[in-house]
Amino acid sequence: MHIFFSLKSYGMLEIPLQYNHIVQAAIYNAIEPELAAFLHEKGYQSGNRIFKLFVFSRLMGRFDISKEKNMISFNEGIKLIISSPVDEFCQSVANGLLTKGCIRLGNNDVEVEKMMVQQLKVEAEQVVLRTLSPVVAYSTFLRPDGRKYTCYFQPGEPDFDPLIENNLRRKYQAFFGKEAPAGVVKVRRLGQVRQHVMSYKGTVVKGCSGRLAVTGPVELLQMAVDAGIGSKNSQGFGCVEIVERRFIK
């Protein structure tokens, strides 16, 4: 389920350029304390993996960037999309923001002007998605000296599709408590896909944005739409919307 928020700043909204953790904190502050504690401390488990099962978009609107200050400024209306397959979470974040009437982004109070809820339903084993925040797929390896290092992958690279599929299967198992349906997930870039090098609380994160043609079991595609595609969804990566429900191969 996607929740679309229209936000209005009291004057210019200026926040750090790498602001994902600020939006994430605002979401946790908006939901009920018990739910926030559950997500923060436990979450939904699949084996040794824990998922928060929510995702959010980048802040969308007209903006200016100050590279010298490493800040981004929004001058007019702002759009934010939050999505989750968990009804309790969606109800909590919607009620919380509507009741408060504002969302706290850094040192700024931003008015919640409008809200719209929409269920983006996957109807076939193929769909075209547009990213609302960059998609992240990665693996962690060990160097010969025992130190860890991370490799990030892009659509079209051999490791990308298996990482996306395994991630979706784990989310499905964590949410429904059973194995996901059989079937292979494939991702194909449509047109230009932009590469991003970002930072989350000081950690470098690499991802991509653009239009993606995705095939696979309907249940896994629906999980991608609702909970996000790829990793680090609750940090603001992998939020998508449906552009077309079918595409020509």
Secondary structure in CASP SS format (residue, H / E / C, confidence):
PFRMAT SS
TARGET T0000
AUTHOR 0000-0000-0000
METHOD secondary structure of the structure
MODEL  1
M C 1.00
H E 1.00
I E 1.00
F E 1.00
F E 1.00
S E 1.00
L E 1.00
K E 1.00
S E 1.00
Y C 1.00
G C 1.00
M C 1.00
L E 1.00
E E 1.00
I E 1.00
P E 1.00
L C 1.00
Q C 1.00
Y C 1.00
N H 1.00
H H 1.00
I H 1.00
V H 1.00
Q H 1.00
A H 1.00
A H 1.00
I H 1.00
Y H 1.00
N H 1.00
A H 1.00
I C 1.00
E C 1.00
P H 1.00
E H 1.00
L H 1.00
A H 1.00
A H 1.00
F H 1.00
L H 1.00
H H 1.00
E H 1.00
K C 1.00
G C 1.00
Y E 1.00
Q E 1.00
S E 1.00
G C 1.00
N C 1.00
R E 1.00
I E 1.00
F E 1.00
K C 1.00
L C 1.00
F C 1.00
V E 1.00
F E 1.00
S C 1.00
R C 1.00
L C 1.00
M E 1.00
G C 1.00
R C 1.00
F E 1.00
D E 1.00
I E 1.00
S E 1.00
K C 1.00
E C 1.00
K C 1.00
N C 1.00
M E 1.00
I E 1.00
S E 1.00
F E 1.00
N C 1.00
E C 1.00
G C 1.00
I E 1.00
K E 1.00
L E 1.00
I E 1.00
I E 1.00
S E 1.00
S C 1.00
P C 1.00
V C 1.00
D H 1.00
E H 1.00
F H 1.00
C H 1.00
Q H 1.00
S H 1.00
V H 1.00
A H 1.00
N H 1.00
G H 1.00
L H 1.00
L H 1.00
T H 1.00
K H 1.00
G C 1.00
C E 1.00
I E 1.00
R E 1.00
L E 1.00
G C 1.00
N C 1.00
N E 1.00
D E 1.00
V E 1.00
E E 1.00
V E 1.00
E E 1.00
K E 1.00
M E 1.00
M E 1.00
V E 1.00
Q E 1.00
Q C 1.00
L C 1.00
K C 1.00
V C 1.00
E C 1.00
A C 1.00
E C 1.00
Q E 1.00
V E 1.00
V E 1.00
L E 1.00
R E 1.00
T E 1.00
L C 1.00
S C 1.00
P C 1.00
V E 1.00
V C 1.00
A C 1.00
Y E 1.00
S E 1.00
T E 1.00
F E 1.00
L E 1.00
R C 1.00
P C 1.00
D C 1.00
G C 1.00
R C 1.00
K E 1.00
Y E 1.00
T E 1.00
C E 1.00
Y E 1.00
F C 1.00
Q C 1.00
P C 1.00
G C 1.00
E C 1.00
P C 1.00
D C 1.00
F H 1.00
D H 1.00
P H 1.00
L H 1.00
I H 1.00
E H 1.00
N H 1.00
N H 1.00
L H 1.00
R H 1.00
R H 1.00
K H 1.00
Y H 1.00
Q H 1.00
A H 1.00
F H 1.00
F H 1.00
G C 1.00
K C 1.00
E C 1.00
A C 1.00
P C 1.00
A C 1.00
G C 1.00
V C 1.00
V C 1.00
K E 1.00
V E 1.00
R E 1.00
R E 1.00
L E 1.00
G E 1.00
Q E 1.00
V E 1.00
R E 1.00
Q E 1.00
H E 1.00
V E 1.00
M E 1.00
S E 1.00
Y E 1.00
K C 1.00
G C 1.00
T E 1.00
V E 1.00
V E 1.00
K E 1.00
G E 1.00
C E 1.00
S E 1.00
G E 1.00
R E 1.00
L E 1.00
A E 1.00
V E 1.00
T E 1.00
G C 1.00
P C 1.00
V H 1.00
E H 1.00
L H 1.00
L H 1.00
Q H 1.00
M H 1.00
A H 1.00
V H 1.00
D H 1.00
A H 1.00
G C 1.00
I C 1.00
G C 1.00
S C 1.00
K C 1.00
N H 1.00
S H 1.00
Q H 1.00
G C 1.00
F C 1.00
G C 1.00
C C 1.00
V E 1.00
E E 1.00
I E 1.00
V E 1.00
E E 1.00
R C 1.00
R C 1.00
F C 1.00
I C 1.00
K C 1.00
END
